[in-house]
Amino acid sequence: MREAEAVIAALEGAEAAMLLGSGMSAATAVFLALAPGDHVVVPRVMYWALRNWLLTDAVHWGLDVEIVETSDLDALRAVMRPGKTRLVWLETPANPLWSITDIEAAARIAHAAGALLVVDSTCATPLLTRPLALGADIVMHAATKYLNGHSDVIAGALATAAPDDFWTRIRRNRSMLGQILGPLEAFLLLRGMRTFPLRVQAACAGAMELATRLANHESVADVLYPGLAHHPGHDIARRQMQGGFGGMLSIRLRGGEAAAIATAAHVELWKRATSLGGVESLIEHRASIEGAGSPCPPDLLRLSVGIEDPADLYADLDQALRRARP
Ligand SMILES: *Cc1c(COP(=O)(O)O)cnc(C)c1O
């Protein structure tokens, strides 16, 4: 496990990294290192299971959880309570709309109020974005996804530029709450990380090609991908992401929810499944999964682009979109 932690620390330019039993355990370990009554600010668009935990268990435990559209920096500034807000959580690009938050600007806003900035960088990966260099205090990864890349490990990672008392409390939680990673998972994760840059580069190139082609598809009303010039976060993404815009994108269908569900049913090369960041391409109708309170529109399909030939991936989507036409 220490070897895998050293690789992640090097990838993030961090002083220290720690591995935990899942992405969710990495995220919850951070929030549980706070104290009941602490005010935390979290994004409107974020990984649904963590949002769900924050709005139920974390609130029950005593955290004062405030949701804001973090990509709107004025809105973020407006909810900060200097001296009271302890932590700002970001996800960028954010599931499943792929909205972009300016990490450097958010770090300034958080620090001015005396809060920590923590970034879920799972979908950006350390190849494309290094949040610590942009001012974040802690970066979190679901290593289940791109770091491992083979959809056969569940793991979480945290990395920090300054291993302080807060970091020590998180480490303590990892032991006391039984959130440590198993040795076989650490071994498999190291295996996966050997091909990490190759896989992420292939996924970025594939996603860019698919986004561009799908934007011209007659069944597609909109493509949500920060690599496209019309995406509202494109300029910030160009600054804070290097070498690509990630392997995740979503499409919204002219035919609405029924066409979205039918398209996911008709694909053959894409796999209909949750999760993301593996070598195989996945498609999912997120609104069915996320339920009440989700910002995800019902006509949306989330695509995790793997390392297959993008031409094959497009051809498969194209036939499924045609068959799904109302
Ligand atoms: C998958 C994921 C998580 C949770 O990771 P698990 O290992 O599945 O618990 C957290 N954040 C993001 C962005 C994810 O994609």
The ligand as an SDF file (V2000), in Angstrom:
LIG
                    3D

 15 15  0  0  0  0  0  0  0  0999 V2000
  -16.9990    6.7250   -8.1810 C   0  0  0  0  0  0  0  0  0  0  0  0
  -16.8120    8.0760   -7.6330 C   0  0  0  0  0  0  0  0  0  0  0  0
  -16.7360    8.2790   -6.2540 C   0  0  0  0  0  0  0  0  0  0  0  0
  -16.9000    7.1520   -5.2510 C   0  0  0  0  0  0  0  0  0  0  0  0
  -15.9320    6.1390   -5.4090 O   0  0  0  0  0  0  0  0  0  0  0  0
  -16.1960    4.6150   -4.9540 P   0  0  0  0  0  0  0  0  0  0  0  0
  -14.8320    3.9970   -5.0110 O   0  0  0  0  0  0  0  0  0  0  0  0
  -17.1560    4.0260   -5.9270 O   0  0  0  0  0  0  0  0  0  0  0  0
  -16.7410    4.6520   -3.5590 O   0  0  0  0  0  0  0  0  0  0  0  0
  -16.5430    9.5820   -5.8110 C   0  0  0  0  0  0  0  0  0  0  0  0
  -16.4300   10.6090   -6.6740 N   0  0  0  0  0  0  0  0  0  0  0  0
  -16.5080   10.4430   -8.0090 C   0  0  0  0  0  0  0  0  0  0  0  0
  -16.3830   11.6190   -8.9090 C   0  0  0  0  0  0  0  0  0  0  0  0
  -16.6980    9.1760   -8.5300 C   0  0  0  0  0  0  0  0  0  0  0  0
  -16.7840    9.0070   -9.8650 O   0  0  0  0  0  0  0  0  0  0  0  0
  1  2  1  0
  2  3  1  0
  2 14  2  0
  3  4  1  0
  3 10  2  0
  4  5  1  0
  5  6  1  0
  6  7  2  0
  6  8  1  0
  6  9  1  0
 10 11  1  0
 11 12  2  0
 12 13  1  0
 12 14  1  0
 14 15  1  0
M  END
$$$$
